[in-house]
Amino acid sequence: MSQKCEICGKGALVGYRVSHSERKTKHRYLPNLHKAKVNINGKIKVALVCTDCLKKYKV
């Protein structure tokens, strides 16, 4: 299952974790996704939705 919001398309980002000695290791930042019932084209479907969409009542 892909880590992507089905409403806005927000997905994983790539960045670095930086230690005190400035060493960098790659890290994936995943969106905060939850299962929610969504009305798509008149049909109710369970979808992965980010919390920003839930807060803004896009669902």
C-alpha positions as CSV (number, residue, x, y, z in Angstrom):
1,M,0.0,0.0,0.0
2,S,1.5,3.3,-1.0
3,Q,1.9,6.1,1.6
4,K,-0.2,8.7,-0.2
5,C,-3.3,10.7,0.6
6,E,-6.1,9.8,-1.8
7,I,-7.6,13.3,-1.6
8,C,-4.7,15.7,-2.0
9,G,-1.9,13.4,-3.1
10,K,0.5,14.2,-0.3
11,G,3.3,11.5,-0.2
12,A,6.6,10.7,1.4
13,L,9.4,13.2,1.4
14,V,13.1,12.5,1.6
15,G,15.5,14.3,3.8
16,Y,18.6,13.9,6.0
17,R,19.0,13.3,9.7
18,V,21.9,15.4,10.8
19,S,23.8,14.4,13.9
20,H,25.8,16.7,16.2
21,S,28.9,16.0,14.2
22,E,27.1,17.0,11.0
23,R,26.9,13.4,9.6
24,K,24.0,12.9,7.3
25,T,21.9,9.8,6.9
26,K,18.9,9.6,4.5
27,H,15.5,9.5,6.1
28,R,11.9,9.2,4.7
29,Y,9.3,11.5,6.2
30,L,5.8,9.9,5.8
31,P,2.5,11.7,6.0
32,N,0.1,11.2,8.9
33,L,-2.5,9.0,7.3
34,H,-5.7,7.6,8.7
35,K,-8.5,5.5,7.3
36,A,-11.7,7.5,6.7
37,K,-15.0,6.9,4.9
38,V,-15.0,9.1,1.8
39,N,-17.9,9.8,-0.6
40,I,-16.5,9.5,-4.2
41,N,-18.9,9.8,-7.1
42,G,-21.8,8.9,-4.8
43,K,-20.2,5.8,-3.4
44,I,-18.8,5.5,0.1
45,K,-15.2,4.1,0.1
46,V,-12.7,3.6,2.9
47,A,-9.6,5.6,1.9
48,L,-6.2,6.7,3.4
49,V,-6.5,10.4,4.1
50,C,-4.0,12.8,5.7
51,T,-4.9,14.7,8.8
52,D,-4.7,18.0,7.0
53,C,-7.6,16.9,4.8
54,L,-9.5,15.6,7.8
55,K,-9.1,19.0,9.6
56,K,-10.1,21.0,6.6
57,Y,-13.3,18.9,6.1
58,K,-12.3,17.9,2.6
59,V,-13.6,14.5,3.4
